[in-house]
């Protein structure tokens, strides 16, 4: 089990053997920055009362979503949760789709019927989130079972939070996958807080990854703020799955730097803890890495990526907000009960 560095000076380390060209390294930055700036834009729309329902931020967790999704291949399936916006973007979901979805517009993926990231896109290997935390794990175990039965060289990946590990679905889904040695990857995003409950109130272990041993599957701890480490660990987990070694559980240690949702000021989080994790910002650290390792000749190249993202998001907001709300006549379409 690999443990993250305990050094006080946070920096992006390149895992041994990681193969990634310049284009790939810049794409990782692009998707993380797009993730954050899109959420910032959605935050503005929320305060303008244009977002319908709740808004869930992944501030500080962008490396988890982007690194895991980027490690997957064509034919793999991914099931995101409410903070995995970066995973959707890597899989080809447009910012316009996300904004229209949050603002309940007719051009959104669910045509205004559902909100936030509650949508799937099977042709892109995306399974829609389920509001019941943990319920995606048995679903993805089922998809992984189909892959094994038909000898497909693919994996099924989903996420769970530290608090969600206390659910029965977590146990049942992971245990089933382990017993049948299914090609499933479970990313545990240990962001320290399950709404207002600290992880220490949920589990009497320091590292949640040790629970993998109880299910007879592989477990590993990864620095969740190092996008390269997340990418590498997910790739290696995928390789293990394809060798028939069963599911893998990766604990990404990170931190949720905003409240559970936009309405939550997270006053229960100690200021010292928040300040400590702000120094480990995954995007700032990766930006420094790109400059220091000469992936870019100067920081101005990264500034150009940021400017491109701002332009994309402005166009996306214009398109989404100019779209109509859904026609009431479609209310009963695709509804089962």
C-alpha positions in Angstrom: 0.0 0.0 0.0 1.5 3.3 -1.1 1.2 6.2 1.3 1.4 9.9 0.2 4.4 12.0 1.1 4.3 13.7 4.5 6.5 16.6 3.4 5.4 20.0 4.5 6.2 21.5 1.1 3.5 20.3 -1.2 4.6 19.6 -4.8 3.5 17.4 -7.6 5.6 14.3 -7.9 5.8 12.2 -11.0 5.1 8.5 -10.3 7.8 6.1 -11.5 7.0 4.7 -14.9 4.1 7.1 -15.7 3.9 7.6 -19.5 2.2 10.9 -20.5 3.1 13.2 -23.4 3.0 16.9 -23.4 -0.4 17.0 -24.9 -1.7 14.8 -22.2 -0.1 16.8 -19.4 -1.7 20.0 -20.7 -5.1 18.3 -21.1 -5.0 17.4 -17.4 -4.6 21.1 -16.6 -7.3 22.1 -19.1 -9.9 19.8 -17.6 -9.1 20.6 -14.0 -9.2 24.4 -14.7 -12.4 23.9 -16.7 -13.9 22.0 -13.8 -13.1 24.8 -11.4 -14.0 27.7 -13.6 -17.3 26.1 -14.6 -18.2 25.6 -11.0 -17.3 29.3 -10.3 -19.6 30.4 -13.1 -22.4 28.1 -11.8 -21.9 29.8 -8.4 -22.5 33.2 -9.9 -25.7 31.8 -11.6 -26.8 30.3 -8.3 -26.5 33.7 -6.5 -28.5 35.2 -9.4 -31.2 32.7 -8.7 -30.8 31.1 -12.1 -29.7 27.6 -10.9 -32.7 25.5 -10.0 -32.1 23.4 -6.9 -28.8 22.7 -5.2 -25.2 23.4 -6.4 -22.5 21.0 -5.3 -18.8 22.1 -5.5 -15.7 20.0 -5.9 -13.3 22.8 -5.0 -10.0 21.2 -4.1 -11.0 17.8 -5.4 -10.6 18.4 -9.2 -7.6 16.1 -9.5 -9.6 13.1 -8.3 -12.3 13.4 -11.0 -10.0 14.4 -13.8 -7.2 11.9 -13.1 -9.5 8.9 -12.7 -11.6 9.6 -15.8 -8.5 10.4 -17.9 -7.1 6.9 -17.1 -10.0 5.1 -18.6 -10.2 3.8 -22.2 -12.9 3.5 -24.8 -15.5 0.9 -23.7 -15.0 1.5 -20.0 -17.9 2.7 -18.0 -17.9 5.5 -15.4 -20.6 6.4 -12.8 -20.0 9.9 -11.3 -21.3 11.4 -8.1 -22.4 15.0 -7.4 -18.8 16.3 -7.1 -17.4 14.5 -10.1 -18.0 17.2 -12.7 -14.4 16.9 -14.0 -15.2 13.2 -14.9 -18.1 14.3 -17.1 -15.9 16.9 -18.8 -13.2 14.4 -19.6 -15.9 12.1 -21.0 -17.0 14.8 -23.5 -19.9 16.5 -21.7 -20.0 20.2 -22.8 -20.1 23.1 -20.3 -23.3 24.1 -22.1 -24.9 20.8 -21.2 -23.9 21.2 -17.5 -25.2 24.8 -17.3 -28.5 24.0 -19.1 -28.9 21.0 -16.8 -28.4 23.1 -13.6 -30.6 25.9 -14.9 -33.4 23.4 -15.9 -33.4 24.4 -19.6 -35.0 22.3 -22.3 -31.6 21.8 -24.1 -30.1 20.1 -21.1 -29.4 16.4 -21.0 -32.6 15.7 -19.1 -34.6 18.4 -21.0 -35.1 20.3 -17.8 -36.7 17.4 -15.9 -33.8 16.7 -13.5 -31.0 18.9 -12.1 -27.3 19.1 -11.3 -25.4 16.1 -12.7 -28.3 13.7 -12.6 -27.9 12.4 -16.1 -26.2 9.6 -18.0 -24.9 9.2 -21.5 -24.5 5.5 -22.3 -22.8 6.0 -25.6 -20.1 7.9 -23.7 -19.9 5.3 -21.0 -21.6 7.4 -18.4 -24.1 6.0 -15.9 -26.4 8.5 -14.3 -25.8 9.3 -10.6 -28.2 7.9 -8.0 -29.2 10.2 -5.2 -29.0 7.3 -2.6 -25.3 7.4 -1.7 -23.6 4.1 -2.3 -26.2 2.7 -4.6 -24.0 3.1 -7.7 -21.6 0.5 -6.4 -23.9 -2.5 -6.9 -25.0 -1.0 -10.3 -21.4 -0.8 -11.4 -20.7 -4.3 -10.1 -23.5 -5.5 -12.3 -21.9 -3.7 -15.3 -18.5 -5.2 -14.4 -20.2 -8.7 -14.3 -21.5 -8.2 -17.8 -18.0 -7.3 -18.9 -16.6 -10.4 -17.4 -19.3 -12.7 -18.7 -18.7 -11.4 -22.3 -14.9 -11.4 -21.9 -14.7 -7.6 -22.5 -11.4 -5.9 -21.9 -13.0 -3.0 -20.0 -13.6 -1.9 -16.5 -16.4 -0.2 -14.5 -15.4 2.7 -12.2 -17.4 4.7 -9.7 -16.9 6.8 -6.6 -17.9 6.9 -2.9 -17.1 9.4 -0.2 -15.7 8.7 3.3 -19.2 8.9 4.8 -20.7 6.8 2.0 -18.6 3.9 3.1 -20.9 3.4 6.0 -23.8 2.4 3.8 -24.9 -1.2 3.2 -24.7 -0.7 -0.6 -21.0 -0.1 -0.2 -20.6 -3.4 1.5 -22.9 -5.4 -0.7 -21.6 -4.0 -4.0 -17.9 -4.3 -3.1 -18.2 -7.7 -1.6 -20.1 -9.0 -4.6 -17.4 -7.6 -6.9 -14.6 -9.2 -4.8 -16.3 -12.6 -4.6 -16.7 -12.7 -8.4 -13.4 -11.0 -9.1 -15.1 -8.4 -11.3 -13.2 -5.6 -13.2 -14.5 -2.7 -11.0 -12.5 0.2 -9.6 -13.9 2.0 -6.6 -12.5 5.5 -5.9 -13.0 6.5 -2.3 -12.8 10.3 -2.2 -11.8 10.9 1.4 -12.5 14.6 1.6 -12.6 14.5 5.4 -16.2 15.5 5.8 -19.5 13.7 5.2 -21.6 16.9 5.2 -20.8 18.1 8.8 -19.5 14.8 10.2 -15.8 14.4 10.3 -14.3 11.1 9.1 -13.0 10.3 12.5 -16.7 10.1 13.7 -17.4 7.5 11.0 -14.4 5.2 11.0 -11.9 4.1 13.7 -9.1 3.7 11.2 -6.6 6.2 9.9 -6.6 5.0 6.3 -9.9 3.9 4.8 -8.1 1.8 2.2 -7.3 -0.8 4.8 -10.9 -1.9 4.5 -10.2 -3.4 1.1 -8.3 -6.3 2.8 -11.5 -7.3 4.6 -13.2 -7.8 1.2 -10.2 -9.7 -0.3 -9.5 -7.0 -2.9 -6.6 -4.7 -3.7 -6.4 -1.4 -1.8 -4.1 1.6 -2.2 -3.8 5.1 -0.8 -3.1 7.9 -3.3 -2.5 11.7 -2.9 -5.9 12.9 -4.2 -4.5 16.4 -4.9 -1.8 15.1 -7.3 -3.5 14.5 -10.6 -0.5 12.5 -11.9 -0.6 10.2 -8.9 -4.3 9.7 -9.3 -4.0 9.0 -13.0 -1.1 6.5 -12.4 -2.9 4.7 -9.6 -6.1 4.3 -11.7 -4.2 3.1 -14.7 -2.5 0.4 -12.6 -5.8 -0.5 -11.0 -7.3 -0.9 -14.4 -4.4 -3.2 -15.5 -5.0 -5.4 -12.4 -8.7 -5.7 -13.2 -8.0 -6.8 -16.7 -5.6 -9.4 -15.4 -8.6 -10.9 -13.6 -7.4 -10.0 -10.1 -10.8 -8.6 -9.1 -11.8 -5.1 -8.0 -9.5 -2.4 -6.7 -10.3 0.3 -4.1 -8.3 3.5 -4.2 -8.5 6.0 -1.3 -7.8 9.5 -2.6 -6.9 11.7 0.3 -8.2 15.2 -0.4 -10.3 17.9 1.1 -13.7 19.5 0.4 -13.0 23.2 0.6 -16.6 24.3 0.4 -19.7 23.2 2.2 -21.7 20.2 1.3 -23.7 22.4 -1.1 -23.7 26.1 -2.0 -26.1 26.9 0.9 -23.7 25.4 3.5 -21.1 27.8 4.8 -19.1 24.9 6.3 -18.7 26.7 9.6 -18.1 23.4 11.3 -14.7 23.1 9.6 -11.7 24.4 11.6 -10.0 27.4 10.0 -6.6 25.8 10.5 -7.7 22.7 8.6 -9.0 24.7 5.7 -5.9 26.8 5.5 -3.7 23.7 5.5 -5.4 22.2 2.5 -5.6 25.5 0.6 -1.8 25.3 0.5 -2.2 21.9 -1.3 -4.5 23.2 -4.0 -4.3 20.7 -6.9 -4.5 23.2 -9.7 -1.9 25.6 -8.3 0.5 22.8 -7.6 0.1 21.3 -11.1 0.5 24.8 -12.7 3.8 25.1 -10.9 4.8 21.6 -12.0 4.2 22.5 -15.7 6.4 25.5 -15.4 9.2 24.0 -13.3 9.4 20.8 -15.4 9.5 22.9 -18.6 6.3 21.3 -20.0 5.5 24.9 -21.0 8.1 27.5 -21.8 6.4 30.1 -19.6 3.4 30.6 -17.4 1.9 32.7 -20.2 1.0 29.5 -22.1 -1.1 28.4 -19.1 -2.7 31.9 -19.0 -3.7 31.3 -22.6 -5.5 28.1 -21.6 -7.3 29.9 -18.8 -8.4 32.6 -21.3 -9.7 30.0 -23.7 -11.7 28.4 -20.9 -13.2 31.8 -19.9 -14.4 32.4 -23.5 -15.8 28.9 -23.7 -17.8 29.4 -20.5 -19.1 32.7 -21.5 -20.4 31.3 -24.8 -21.9 28.3 -22.9 -23.7 30.5 -20.4 -25.2 32.6 -23.2 -26.4 29.5 -25.0 -27.8 27.8 -21.9 -29.6 30.9 -20.5 -31.1 31.8 -23.9 -32.7 28.4 -24.1 -36.3 28.0 -23.1 -37.6 26.1 -20.1 -39.1 22.7 -20.9 -42.6 22.5 -22.4 -45.0 21.0 -19.7 -46.3 18.5 -22.4 -43.2 16.4 -22.0 -43.6 15.9 -18.2 -44.7 12.3 -18.5 -42.2 11.3 -21.2 -39.7 8.7 -20.1 -41.2 8.5 -16.7 -41.7 5.0 -15.2 -43.7 4.1 -12.2 
